[in-house]
Amino acid sequence: MTLRYFGTDGVRGRAYESPLTLAEATRWGAAWGAAAKAQGIQRLVAGWDPRLSSEPIWAAFHHGLGAGLEVRVLGLAPTPAVAWTVMQSTASGIPTWGLMISASHNPPEDNGLKGFSGAGEKLSEAEERAIEGAFDQAPDPGVETIATATESLDPYVDHLGGLDLPADLKVVVDCAHGATGPSAKRLLRGPGLHWLAEAPDGARINVGVGSTHLEALKAEVAAQGADFGLAFDGDGDRCLMVDAQGRVLDGDQMLWLLVQDRIAAGDPPPGAVGTVMTNGGLEAALAGAGVPFVRTPVGDKYLLRELAARGWDLAAEASGHVIQKRICPSGDGLATALSVLRALVHREPPAWGSWAFEPWPQRLINVVARERRPVEAMPALQGAMAAIGARHGSSARQVIRWSGTEPKLRLMVEAPEKATVDQALMELEAAARQDLGL
């Protein structure tokens, strides 16, 4: 049965509009509580990003929970801190779920509910289905008192450990006016650090800054004469970097750097996981290093499932989700930044060209639609895909999918030649617009 409300990253939408009105947030709290207690969960760890709607949504959600769950509140916190705290709580013998109120990299007007299971990983589809079923039944939350206590971020920050950067290394850090600023300033130290959008600001989170708007970071790196810049998204589960020339160090490149660092330390990873969007250049580089590589659908929950199935610990998406399960059970922007910077300072000089793989030409465009249509029910698009496949075979890789959180059709083409990519994308976009009546 298809999930009605949960997408690739939880329940997501415009704050105060369905399914995230305050009345519905109370129902979500009741549903979360009912589903959790039915599975023997005893504790809920909650956190949120600084959006103006986050605390009102939490207040409504909390009202709906009802008695029977102990609640530990991290408050303003990065998503990975919630995941890690859930994992630690469960490991201590208390079955625990987690809730993060955030819309990640989306605009300030949006918000969402992300759930975490006892292992600190995203809720399974079965668990999400149980919550949806309870939500549709609109259970009465009752009026009993809920045991609630404040949870400190200190154990999470201590677990990550700090990094004192060399005095001659200049790094700009863009915190997107999101949840990572306070923790990042505790973890990263050095006279060459320059901060951008570090103060949490619910009205400006992700607006022109952060991992989805790298122009501000590139400009500041140039203005400061910095060696590198790094950017988080609003809830801190993504990290991207740029170098002094403005070139983007995405999740693919960071994964390759971490693999090389592990190999150099005599601890080669047994394999690595990417998605259908992962650049073919990374796959070729990993093959050359003797590291197996597999692809999953887009979404960190699919990466985590594949890692669990294979017993591996390293995965990434180009968007900046990098998973190091030895450190955190989910994608963690702060852990990524620390690991990548540690790997870079081991190199002399910490230059881009000394370790990066050569990416294959790849472009992604978004077609904003008024309504979704199944890709298989778009005849013009299907025809264009078939024609491109007939001309280029497997040398031109096409990935067509709807965004899991927004009404955008994502069209990606990768090929050895840029001209092939550009021509194929032009054909795909024209066909998609025809099918969507745009």
N, C-alpha and C positions, 0 to 999 in steps of 0.2 A: 504494500500500500504506500503510495506516494505521500511524503510529508507535506503538510499544508502550510506550515509556518516556518519551520527550520530550513535554512539554506546551508550553503557551504560553511558559513561562519555564524551559526546561531540564528536567532530571530532578529531581523534587521528592518528598519524602515524610518520614516520621518517621525521624530519625537512628537508625542501627543496626538498622533494620527494612528488609526488601526493598522497593525495590531499592538500599538504601543501607546494607547491612551492611558491615563492614570487608572481608570477603572479596569482596563485590561491588564495593567501591570499588577493590580491587586489579584486578579484572576490567575495571572502567571505565577505569582507567589504561592497561591493556594495549590495550583497544579504542581509546581516544583516540589512543594512540601509533601503533597500526597504521594507523588511518584517516588520521591526519595525515601520516605518512611516505609513505603511498600517494599523497598529493596533493602531495608535494614540500615539505611544511612542515619547517622546520629548527629552529624555536624555539617553546617554549611559555612564555607568561607566566602566572603563577599568583598568585592572591590569595584572601583569605577574610575573612569577618566574624568577630566574636568569640565565636560560639556555642561552647559547650564541646566540641561534636563536630567542629568545623571542622578543627582541626589533626590529630586522629586520622584523619579521613577523608582529609586531604591526605597524611599519611604512608603510608596504605595505597595511595592512588592513585599516589603517586610511586613506590612499590615496583613497581607494575605497569607503569610506562611503558616500561621497558627502554631500551636504548641507541639512539642515532640521533637524539635530540632534545636540543638545548641547553635547559635549563630556567632561566628567570629568575623569582625569587620576590619578589613585592612584599610578601608576608605580609599582615598586617592592613591592609586597604585598601578604599576604596569601589569598588563595581562599575565606575563610570565610569572610575576610574583604570586598571583593567585594560584596558578597551576602548580608552582613549586610548593607553596604552603599546603595545598590540598594533598599532594603526594606525601609530604612529611607528616601531616596529621594522620593520614591513613596508615602510614608505616608505624606510627606510635600506637596503633591498635584501635583507633577510633574511625570507623567507616565514615568517609567525608566526601561531599560533593563541593563544587565551587561555582560561583556566579561572578561574571565580569559584565558590568554595564558599560558598553562602549560600542561605537560604530567604526572602530579601528581607524583607517585612513580616510573615511568618508567625511563630508562637510559637517560643520558644527550643528546644523539643523537636524541631522540624523542621530539615531542611537540604536542600541541593540542589546540583546541578552545572549551572552556566551556561557555555555555550561561546561563543567569539567567533572570527570569521574574520579574515582578514588586513586587512580594511577597518575592523576594530573594531566590526563589527555582529554581531548574533546569527548563529549558524551557520544555513546554509540547511537546508531539509528534506532535501535530498540528502546534505548532510554529516552531519546527525543520523542519517539512515538508514544511512549507512556505518558510523558508530560503533555503532549498535544491532546491525548485522550482525556486526561484529567482537566485540561483547560476547556475543552468543549463541553464537559459536564458541569462547568462552573461550580465547583464545590464551595460550600460555605466555610470561610476561614475561621469562623468562630471569634471569640473575644478573649481567649486565654493569653496569659502573659508569656512572651517568648524570651528565653534566656539569651542575652546578647552581651558580648564582651568585645573589647578592642583588641585587634591582633597587630603586632608590631612588624614593620618591614625589616627590622634589623637582622633577623636570621637569614633572610633572603639576600640582603646586601652582603652580609658576612660570608655567605656561601660563595658568592661570585668572586669575592676578593677584589682589592683595588689594584690600580696600575699607575705607577709613577713613570711618566714618559720622560725620555731623555730631554735635557734642557734645550737641545738644538732642534727638536722635532716640533713643528708647528701644526696644530690640528684644530679645525673649526668644528664645533659640535652643535647641530641643529636639533632641538628637542620638540619642534612642532607645536609649541605651547600645549603639550600633552602631558601624559602621566609620568614620563621618564625623567624630567628635569631634576627633581630633588635627589633621586637615587644616582643619576649620572654624575652629579656634582660631588657626590660622596665617593664614587668609584674611580673617577678619572682625575688625575692630579698632574700638574706640571706647569712651568712658566710659559710654555708655548701654546697653552689652551686658550681658545677664544669661543665664547658661548653665543648662540643665536637662538631666539625664541625659547629660552630655557624656563621661563616662568609659566606655570600652568594657567591657561586662560580659556575659559569655556566658550567665549565668543569668537576667539581667533584660532582655535585648534585646527590644524591642517590648512589654514587659509594662507596660501602663498608660501608656505614653508613645509618642512618635513619631507619624508621620503617620496611623496607624490608630486612635489614641487621643488625640484633640485636646482632651479635657476637661482634662488636666493643663496643657497649654499655655494654654488659655483662662483657667484659674484663675490661672496665674502672670502672664499679661499683666495681668489685673485687679489682682492683688496688687502688682505693680511699677509700676502706672500707665503701662504701656508703650504705645507707638503701634502696634506690630505684634509678632507672634510668628511664627516659622517652625519647621517640624518636618520632619525627615528620617525615612525608614524605616531599617530595620536595615542595609541594604547601600548606602544613599545614592543610589539611582537615582530616588527620589521626593522631592518637596518640596511641602508645603502651607503656607499662611499663614493667620493670623487677624488681624483688626484690633482696635482698642481696645474695640469693642462686642461682640466675640466672633464676628463674622461670618467665615465661611470663604472664603478666597481659594483656590479650587481651580485645577486645571490649565487649565480653560476660561478663568477670569478672568485667570490669569497670561499665557496665550497672547494674549488681547485686549490686555492692557497692553503686551506686547512688540511686538505689531503696531502699536499707536498710537505707541510710542516710535520704531519704525523709520520710520513715516510722518512723524513730526515731524522726524526727522533727514534727511528727503529720500531715504530708502532704503526705499521700501515693498516688502514681500515680494511675490513673484510669486503666491503662494497659500499656503494653510495647510491642514493635514491634521488631522482629528479622527477619532473613532470613532462607531459607532452609538450610543454612550452620551453623546456630546457634546450639551450643552444647546442647544435650538433658538434661545435668545436670542443665543448666540454666532454661530450661522450668520446670523441676521438682522443683527447688528451688523457682521459682516464684509462682508455684501452691501452694507450702507449705506456702507461705506468703500471699496467697489470691489475687495475682496480675494477672489478665488475660494476656495472651500472644498469639500473632498471628505471623505467618511467611509470608514472601513475597519472590518473586524471589530476586536473588542477585543484588545489586545496590542501592545506597542511594536514587535514585529518586523513587524507589518503596516503600522504607521505608517512605519517605515523603508523598507519596500519601495515604498510609494506615493511617498515623497519621492524615492527614487532614480529611479523611473519618470518622474516629472514634472520632476526637476531642481530641486525646491524644497528649503528648508532648515529650515522651522519647522512643528512638529507638537506635539500634546499630547493627553493623556488627563485627564479630570477627576480621576482618582486621584492626580495629581501627577507623572506622567511627562511632562516637557517636553523636547522634542528641539530643540536649536539646532545644526544640523550644522556651522555655521561655527566652533563652539567645541569640540564633542565629537561623536564618531560615534554616540553612544547617548544615552538619557535620563540626565541628570546633575543630581542634586539640588543640589549645590554651585554648579554653573554657573547653574542656575535662580535660586537665592537671590541670587547676586551680580548677575545681570542685572536681576531684579525690583527689588532694593533700589537699584541704580543708577538705574533708571527712576523709582522713587518719589522719590528725593532730588532729581530734576530738577524735581519739581512742588512748588508752594507753595500751601497746605501739602500734605503727602503724604496726602491724605484719600481715603477709599474712594469717596465719591460723585462725585468729580470725574472719574473715568475708568471705573468699572465698568459693564458692560452689565446690563440688567434680565433676570435669568434667568426662563425659563418654569417654571411649576410642574412638578417632576419628583421622583419618589420611586423608590428602589430598595430592595427587600427580598430577603432570602436565605431560602430554604427548605432546611434541612439534611436530607439524605436518608440512608437506610441504604445505598442503592445507586443508581447512575445508570440512568436510562432515557432513550432518545432522545426529544427533545421531540416529534418527529413521531409517536411511538408512545404518546403520552399523550392519549387521546381526550377526556377531560373538559377538559383544558387547551386542546386545539385548539378545542373547542366554545366555550369562554369567549372565546378570542382572536377567533374569527369573530364572535361576538355583539357584542363591543366594537367591532370594525371596522365592522359593519353599522350600529351606532348613531351612531358618531362619524366614520367615514371616516378620512381622513389627518390630521385634527386631533388625534387621540389616537395617539401613536406608542408602539408596544409593542416591547420588546426582551426576548426570553426566551432565556437561554443558561446552560449549565453553567459554573461556574468552571473555569479551566484547571488549578488546583492543589489544589482542595479539593472535597469532595462536597456542594457547595452549588448549588442552582438559583437563578439570579439573575433576578428579575422587575422590569422597569423600565417605567414608564409616564410619558409626558410629554404635557401638553395645556395649552391656554391657561387652563383653569379648574382650580383645586385640587380642587374637588368631583368633577370628572370623573376626575382621577388617583386619588383615594382610593377611589371606587366601583369603578373598573376593577381596581385592585390587590387589593381585597377579593375580587372575583370570581376573579381569576387565582390568588390564593393558595389559596382554597378548592378550586378545581379541581385545582391541582397536588398538594395534600395528598391529595385523593381518589385521584388516579392513583398516588401514591407509597405509599399505604396508611399515611398518618401520622395 
